[in-house]
Amino acid sequence: MNNRITIDSAICHGKPCIRGLRYPVESVLEWLAGGMTIEEILSDYQDLEREDIFAALAYDAEQ
């Protein structure tokens, strides 16, 4: 799953992001911690995929 997490110094100041998009892993985790469901995130951010959210969680667990 971590092939979905990218780190590029030109995107979000080098923070780990979802598939090179401007969605830092940190933001996805904050949305979940704030009470958003996966379905709500996917509805609000339509270029994200369910696997992206799982990858963010897996990445965080490895850190």
N, C-alpha and C positions, 0 to 999 in steps of 0.2 A: 504493500500500500504506500510505502514511502516514496515511490516514484511519482506520486501525486503532490509531494511536498518539494518545493524548489526554493533555492536560495540564490538570489541574484542581487548584487550590490546596486544595480540600477533600478530595482523594484522595491519599494517600501524600505529603503535604507538597509537592504540586506537581511531583513527579517524573513524567517521561513514563511512562505506563502503557498496558497493552493494553486497548483498547476501554472505557475507564472502569472496568475491573475493578481490583481491588487487586493486580495483578501488574505491578510496575515492569519496564520494559525491562531495567534493570540486573540484576534477578533472573534473567530468561530468559537473558541473556548469561552470567551466572555458572553457571547449570545446564549450558549447552552447554560452557563452558570447563572445567567440572568433569568432563566426560566423559559426561553424559547424552545420549542420542540423542533425536531429535525424537519418536520413537515412545514413549520412556519418559516424556518430558515430557507428551505428550498423554494417556498412560495415567494418570499421577499427577494431572494437573490437567485434568479432563474438560471444563471450560468454556472451555479454550483450543482454538484451531483451528490447523492447520498454517500457514495464511496469517498468523496472529498472530506465529508464530515468525519467519517470513520477513520480516515487517514490522519486527520488533525488530532483526534483522540489518541490514536496509536503513537503518533509522533510525540505527543506530550507525555505519554506513559514511558517512552524510552528515554526521555530527558532527565 
